[in-house]
């Protein structure tokens, strides 16, 4: 079965940094498009970072210049390095994957497989 398990969330002060990890199994990792997704409070999920099978990377305007998505094909792990965190970054962060993300790289509708999320809280 396909599994995605996020980790690395926690409480951090504004301006701090966290590195999220998503351990995967049950699919051909190297052939899949990957993304990190989060919801705003009371809002639908939004894609914030994506890395496709061609190693192309996309970011939302809200995290551009602060977050970095990467992957390790040997370990089958996708990472999200988050720097200069802001209170508005507080959210449950999800890892997502799809064989062919046809609805847009940053569209949650593009991805079939999801983890259960890891909580990030940015506060004094």
Secondary structure as a PSIPRED ss2 file (coil, helix, strand):
# PSIPRED VFORMAT (PSIPRED V4.0)

   1 X C   1.000  0.000  0.000
   2 X C   1.000  0.000  0.000
   3 X E   0.000  0.000  1.000
   4 X E   0.000  0.000  1.000
   5 X E   0.000  0.000  1.000
   6 X E   0.000  0.000  1.000
   7 X E   0.000  0.000  1.000
   8 X C   1.000  0.000  0.000
   9 X C   1.000  0.000  0.000
  10 X E   0.000  0.000  1.000
  11 X E   0.000  0.000  1.000
  12 X E   0.000  0.000  1.000
  13 X C   1.000  0.000  0.000
  14 X C   1.000  0.000  0.000
  15 X C   1.000  0.000  0.000
  16 X C   1.000  0.000  0.000
  17 X C   1.000  0.000  0.000
  18 X E   0.000  0.000  1.000
  19 X E   0.000  0.000  1.000
  20 X E   0.000  0.000  1.000
  21 X E   0.000  0.000  1.000
  22 X E   0.000  0.000  1.000
  23 X E   0.000  0.000  1.000
  24 X E   0.000  0.000  1.000
  25 X E   0.000  0.000  1.000
  26 X C   1.000  0.000  0.000
  27 X C   1.000  0.000  0.000
  28 X C   1.000  0.000  0.000
  29 X H   0.000  1.000  0.000
  30 X H   0.000  1.000  0.000
  31 X H   0.000  1.000  0.000
  32 X C   1.000  0.000  0.000
  33 X E   0.000  0.000  1.000
  34 X E   0.000  0.000  1.000
  35 X E   0.000  0.000  1.000
  36 X E   0.000  0.000  1.000
  37 X E   0.000  0.000  1.000
  38 X E   0.000  0.000  1.000
  39 X E   0.000  0.000  1.000
  40 X C   1.000  0.000  0.000
  41 X C   1.000  0.000  0.000
  42 X C   1.000  0.000  0.000
  43 X C   1.000  0.000  0.000
  44 X C   1.000  0.000  0.000
  45 X E   0.000  0.000  1.000
  46 X E   0.000  0.000  1.000
  47 X E   0.000  0.000  1.000
  48 X E   0.000  0.000  1.000
  49 X E   0.000  0.000  1.000
  50 X E   0.000  0.000  1.000
  51 X E   0.000  0.000  1.000
  52 X C   1.000  0.000  0.000
  53 X C   1.000  0.000  0.000
  54 X C   1.000  0.000  0.000
  55 X C   1.000  0.000  0.000
  56 X C   1.000  0.000  0.000
  57 X E   0.000  0.000  1.000
  58 X E   0.000  0.000  1.000
  59 X E   0.000  0.000  1.000
  60 X C   1.000  0.000  0.000
  61 X C   1.000  0.000  0.000
  62 X C   1.000  0.000  0.000
  63 X C   1.000  0.000  0.000
  64 X C   1.000  0.000  0.000
  65 X C   1.000  0.000  0.000
  66 X C   1.000  0.000  0.000
  67 X E   0.000  0.000  1.000
  68 X E   0.000  0.000  1.000
  69 X E   0.000  0.000  1.000
  70 X E   0.000  0.000  1.000
  71 X E   0.000  0.000  1.000
  72 X E   0.000  0.000  1.000
  73 X C   1.000  0.000  0.000
  74 X C   1.000  0.000  0.000
  75 X C   1.000  0.000  0.000
  76 X C   1.000  0.000  0.000
  77 X E   0.000  0.000  1.000
  78 X E   0.000  0.000  1.000
  79 X E   0.000  0.000  1.000
  80 X E   0.000  0.000  1.000
  81 X E   0.000  0.000  1.000
  82 X E   0.000  0.000  1.000
  83 X C   1.000  0.000  0.000
  84 X C   1.000  0.000  0.000
  85 X C   1.000  0.000  0.000
  86 X C   1.000  0.000  0.000
  87 X H   0.000  1.000  0.000
  88 X H   0.000  1.000  0.000
  89 X H   0.000  1.000  0.000
  90 X C   1.000  0.000  0.000
  91 X E   0.000  0.000  1.000
  92 X E   0.000  0.000  1.000
  93 X E   0.000  0.000  1.000
  94 X E   0.000  0.000  1.000
  95 X E   0.000  0.000  1.000
  96 X E   0.000  0.000  1.000
  97 X E   0.000  0.000  1.000
  98 X E   0.000  0.000  1.000
  99 X C   1.000  0.000  0.000
 100 X C   1.000  0.000  0.000
 101 X C   1.000  0.000  0.000
 102 X C   1.000  0.000  0.000
 103 X C   1.000  0.000  0.000
 104 X C   1.000  0.000  0.000
 105 X C   1.000  0.000  0.000
 106 X C   1.000  0.000  0.000
 107 X C   1.000  0.000  0.000
 108 X H   0.000  1.000  0.000
 109 X H   0.000  1.000  0.000
 110 X H   0.000  1.000  0.000
 111 X C   1.000  0.000  0.000
 112 X C   1.000  0.000  0.000
 113 X E   0.000  0.000  1.000
 114 X E   0.000  0.000  1.000
 115 X C   1.000  0.000  0.000
 116 X C   1.000  0.000  0.000
 117 X C   1.000  0.000  0.000
 118 X E   0.000  0.000  1.000
 119 X E   0.000  0.000  1.000
 120 X E   0.000  0.000  1.000
 121 X E   0.000  0.000  1.000
 122 X E   0.000  0.000  1.000
 123 X C   1.000  0.000  0.000
 124 X C   1.000  0.000  0.000
